[in-house]
């Protein structure tokens, strides 16, 4: 029996906190997120401050025409340039390369990747950190499709999705089922993009990842497992974006299926 999963251990988790000396860097890729960025930054600052954690947010903006960069500069004036770090790019160059670009400016020893559109609520970050510390994990990923954390965490609540129609839910479920069946990575939510990594682990995995678009997140987890890195899952509630439009289209769905087959034959 895993001693961390005993009821005594679960009851103790989080009740005898020690000072967290780590620094957490959040990479936020943005494109036309002018309305969402102030909300997500305020929530991140609130969570990190309440838990006495060192933090920074690296905003990687792909030349948004809606004024996202101007908003980021204003936020840097409010929170400090050491907290809000704007590192723009010349155009839309892809999600994977956005993380590579952002990593060049991270000064933390852990990196959190998440969406800037408020789909991922920062309130789950303390649970990510708690699970990582309890089991000394390399990666913690949010999951919409589990009711409990793995390994065990006492205060985790069931995950889920809000704001999606039946078609979108079926596409997401089907994508994860396809990948789980073909690749068997032992992760319930391969297409999720709310994760906590050790900085050197993320650098290693991302240097080997070749996929683009929505396949990118799946390949990251498949390669992490193949490399022997430890991965934990925390149930999260995913809420569809508040402002703006979803960037998922038919081309991404087809590309995802091709990506699953590519990973099956190469990893």
Secondary structure, 3 states (H helix, E strand, C coil): CCHHHCHHHHHHCCCCCCCCCCEEEEEEEECCCHHHHHHHHHHHHHHHHHCCCEEEEEEEECCCCCCHHHHHHHHHHHHCCCCEEECCCCCCCCHHHHHHHHHCCCCCCEEEECCCCCCCCHHHHHHHHHHHHHHCCCEEEEECCCCCCECCCCCCCCCEEECCCHHHHHHHHHHHHHHHHHHCCCCCCCCCCCEEEEHHHHHHHHHHCCCCCCHHHHHHHHHHHHCCCCEEEEECEEECCCCCCCCCCHHHHHHHHHHHHHHHHHC
